[in-house]
Structure formats: structure tokens, C-alpha cells
Amino acid sequence: MPMTRPLISVSGLYKQYLVNVPVLKDLNFSIESGEFVAIMGHSGSGKSTLMNILGCLDTATAGHYYLQDRDTATLSSDELAMLRNQLIGFVFQGFNLLPRSSLLENIALPLLYAGKSKAERREKALLMLNRVGLAEFGERRPNQLSGGQQQRVAIARALVTDPKLILADEPTGNLDTQTSEDIMKIFQDMNEEQKITIILVTHEPDIAAHAKRMILVRDGQIESDQTT
């Protein structure tokens, strides 16, 4: 029986912006489909740079990053954009919702880029909005919602393309403790029930504790990598 390859494989990864100032130094790890991984580190540790590379928003200076067996270093910007749209959903600390668009329009936006029809986009957006418990708010604007509700919308938008991977960058950074717990429960349910791979970047140990594996990054290197 053939062995299944990891969803993500990183080897000898370096990232450098200024001469002789590497941000990431010789990173090596893999992440299997269905894992829930927290990447932890203080500000300046390199964790956000790593997240951008994993999300195909940036490229490494050296080394290899394979996403579903594709060497991202060999892909054009258009191919990277297509890979992002097909495989990855993003959730950010700042929600990144369009203020003048309805919640349904915000959620459906990735499907517009994917070339889906208006009817398909609306149907799928309604389904996702219902999944995060906001079905009755579809025509509202983001500024009519609380921070926690806006993050639920952002999660619905991340899920609308049926991604294999969710990248969440400090998703609870602007939320109170109880709302943060509610958001992390959504991530846990997505991982356990739908087997979606989740990579969570955070500097908060209590948030990282919701993951099943923790990678600690310090000064651009992996200090520890352990299951929780």
C-alpha cells in the first residue's frame, strides 16, 4: 500500500530580507493532513514570515516548501494564486472584511475569484454563514456586528472554498477571553469533524493549547516541536 505524503513538507528553509540578516534559518518539518498545529513565538521570532510562506503569500530565499507535493519555488505568481484559492483558507487578526459589502458578499468573494456563478456563490455563502451561527445576518454590514461575530464571518469566508488547509494568524488577538474560547471551539470542531488541517499562529499559550501540536519558533529557528 503506497505511503501518503504529508500535506506540507519544509526542508532547509531560509528567508532573508536584508543582507546577512536571515529571518528564518534552516527550518525542517512536515505537517500531515488533518493536523491542528500551533506555531508559537514572540514578536520578531519569524512566525508571521513563516505563515506567509506557508500561505504562498511570500517565497523562501532558499530551501523547499512542498504543498500537496508541489514545490512552491517552481510556481509562477499566477500558479501560487491558484494554489491559494484551491487549497487554503485564511483567517486574520483584523478580520479583513469589506466594510461596504454585506456579510454574504464578503463570504462569497473567494468563489467569485474561483469563477463560480452568482447563484452558486450565494448558496454556498448562506451555507457557511449558517455553519458559524449567523444565518439571519446575511445582509448586514461588518460594522453592525461585534468583533467575535466578524471573526465568525471571516472563518465562514475561509471555509467557503472547501479548503484542505486553514491558516489562522492571531485570530483571537482582538477578542475578549470568552469570545476567544468560542472562536477556538469553532476551529476545534472544523478540525475534528471535517478533518481540515489547521495551522494557528499565536503568541498566547492558552490559545496554542487548543492545538494538538505546538511548534515553538525563536530567532528564526524551531526551538521545539511537540504534541500537546
Buried (B, 14 or more C-beta within 10 A) or exposed (E): EEEEEBBBBBEEBBBBEEEEEBBBBBBEBEBBBBBBBBBBBEEEBBBBBBBBBBBBBBBBEEBBBBBBEBEBEEBEEEEBBBBBBEBBBBBBBEBEBEEEBBBBBBBBBBBEEBEBEEEEBBEBBBBBBEBBEBEEBBEBBBEEBEBBBBBBBBBBBBBBBEBBBBBBBBBBBBBEEEBBBBBBEBBBEBBEEEEBBBBBBBBEEEBBEBBBBBBBBBBBBBEEBEEE
